[in-house]
Every structure is written in structure tokens, then in C-alpha cells.
């Protein structure tokens, strides 16, 4: 599968993926016609979404961030960059992730899959070389936690008087 635009002189097409060999991974971000800069928030969103795509990731963020995120979710907002910190340079990016793993998931395998997916997404979408993806597993989600929440969230019904 090739990610390069077909043929020479193909105008109006934007490649969905970048594949370049060699050290000049982000050379198209600085050209003679101008410079493209990518904000840290953009890279953080891409990394957050890519991490959440991996099976075995229950949530993102440390305990306090998840609590704040759940409160934000109640009022209609949520952040896909929760639990993600990035440092973006001109040609490279470094990503730090805080996540909660599902119980039963092999954490080393989960970390490898998340790392691979994040690197792939950021490099493909941003053209930045990802130098590192540091993953911190803050918690393990237990299935019993969902059952307890379901019981609490069910509204109590008042007895009917006939």
C-alpha cells in the first residue's frame, strides 16, 4: 500500500499518510514557500485518540485528571487530550501518556501497542518524528467497579399506591 500521491503533477490531492525514508522525516514542514507549525494541542489530541483506540485502555489521565474529566463530562465537555503531555519541536515530538488499563490486560503488551499506534498516528498525520512515547499506567480498572456504578445510577422507584 503506497501513501504517496499517484503520478507526477498530481495537484489538489493531499496524501493521508507520510512515508519518507531517511533522517529528513519532517522536511515538508519547512519549505522555500513557507513553514508549517503544529501546535502542541493538535499533537496531544492525535496521541490521545490513538491511545484510546487500543483495546485494553480503559481511560486516560491520573486520578485527579479523571475526576475533573468526569465532572467536565457532566456539563457537556470532554477532552481527548486528557492524560497526554507533549513536547513539540520543529521536526520532532515527545509524548507522555497516563492511562488506566483494563484488568486482565498484559501491561507490557498494552504499552507496546499504545506506543506503536501513537507513533504511527502522529508521524502519519503531523510529519513529525516521534522520539519517545513514555507510558505511565496509573490504575487498573476492575469489572466490579462498573457493577457498583450501575447499581448507584439506577433511579429508585417509589412504590405505587393503588
C-alpha positions in Angstrom: 0.0 0.0 0.0 1.5 3.3 -1.0 0.8 6.5 0.8 2.2 8.8 -1.9 0.1 10.7 -4.3 -0.3 8.9 -7.6 1.6 10.1 -10.7 3.6 13.3 -11.3 1.9 16.6 -11.3 -1.0 15.4 -9.2 -2.5 18.6 -7.9 -5.3 19.1 -5.5 -4.6 15.8 -3.7 -3.4 15.7 -0.1 -1.8 12.4 1.0 -3.4 10.9 4.1 -0.1 9.5 5.2 3.5 10.4 5.1 6.2 7.9 4.4 9.7 9.2 3.8 12.9 7.4 4.2 16.0 8.9 5.9 16.6 11.4 8.6 14.6 14.3 6.9 11.3 13.0 8.2 9.7 16.5 8.6 11.3 18.3 5.7 8.0 19.2 4.2 7.2 21.3 7.3 9.8 23.8 6.3 9.9 24.6 2.6 11.0 27.5 0.4 7.4 28.6 0.2 6.8 28.7 4.0 6.8 27.0 7.3 4.1 24.8 8.8 4.0 24.7 12.6 1.8 22.2 14.5 0.5 23.3 17.9 1.2 21.0 21.0 -2.6 20.7 21.4 -3.0 19.2 18.0 -0.4 16.6 18.6 -1.9 15.8 22.1 -5.3 15.2 20.6 -4.0 12.9 17.9 -1.9 11.0 20.5 -4.9 10.8 22.9 -7.2 9.4 20.3 -4.6 6.9 19.0 -4.0 5.7 22.6 -7.8 5.2 23.2 -8.1 3.1 20.0 -6.0 0.3 21.6 -8.0 -2.4 23.2 -7.2 -2.7 26.9 -7.1 1.1 27.5 -10.0 1.9 29.9 -9.3 5.6 30.5 -6.7 8.3 30.2 -5.3 10.5 32.9 -4.2 10.3 36.5 -6.8 10.1 39.3 -7.4 13.8 39.7 -7.5 14.4 36.0 -10.1 11.6 35.5 -12.2 13.1 38.3 -12.1 16.5 36.8 -12.8 15.0 33.3 -15.9 13.2 34.6 -17.1 16.5 36.1 -16.4 18.2 32.8 -18.3 15.4 31.0 -21.4 16.0 33.2 -21.6 19.6 31.9 -21.1 18.7 28.3 -17.4 18.9 27.7 -14.6 16.4 27.4 -11.0 16.4 26.5 -9.5 13.9 24.2 -6.1 15.2 25.3 -6.7 14.2 28.9 -3.7 12.3 30.3 -1.5 13.4 27.4 1.5 15.7 27.6 3.6 16.5 24.5 6.7 18.5 23.7 6.8 19.5 20.0 9.8 20.9 18.3 10.3 21.9 14.6 10.8 18.3 13.5 10.3 16.1 16.5 7.8 15.3 19.2 7.9 13.5 22.5 4.7 12.2 24.1 3.9 11.3 27.8 0.7 9.3 28.5 -1.1 8.5 31.7 -3.6 5.6 31.3 -5.8 3.1 33.1 -5.6 -0.5 31.9 -8.4 -3.0 31.9 -7.9 -5.8 34.4 -6.5 -8.9 32.7 -4.6 -6.9 30.0 -0.9 -7.7 29.8 0.5 -4.3 30.6 3.8 -4.7 28.6 1.8 -5.7 25.6 -0.6 -2.9 26.1 2.2 -0.4 26.4 3.8 -1.7 23.2 0.5 -1.5 21.2 -0.2 2.0 22.5 3.3 3.2 21.7 3.1 1.8 18.2 -0.3 3.3 17.5 0.6 6.7 18.8 3.9 6.9 16.9 2.1 5.8 13.7 -0.7 8.3 14.1 1.5 11.3 15.0 4.1 10.6 12.3 1.5 10.0 9.6 -0.7 13.0 10.4 1.8 15.5 11.5 5.0 14.5 9.7 6.9 14.8 13.0 9.4 12.2 14.1 8.3 10.8 17.5 11.4 10.4 19.5 9.7 8.8 22.5 6.4 7.8 24.0 6.5 7.4 27.8 3.6 5.5 29.2 2.6 5.5 32.9 -0.1 3.1 34.0 -1.9 4.8 36.9 -4.6 2.3 37.7 -6.3 -0.9 36.7 -10.0 -0.9 36.0 -11.8 -3.8 37.7 -15.1 -5.1 36.2 -16.7 -4.9 39.7 -16.3 -1.1 39.6 -18.9 -0.9 36.7 -21.4 -3.0 38.5 -21.3 -0.8 41.6 -21.8 2.3 39.4 -24.8 0.8 37.6 -26.5 0.0 40.9 -25.9 3.6 42.1 -27.1 5.2 38.9 -30.4 3.3 38.7 -33.1 5.6 39.9 -35.1 4.3 42.9 -38.7 3.8 42.1 -41.3 4.8 44.6 -43.9 2.2 45.4 -47.2 2.8 43.6 -50.3 3.3 45.6 -53.5 2.0 44.0 
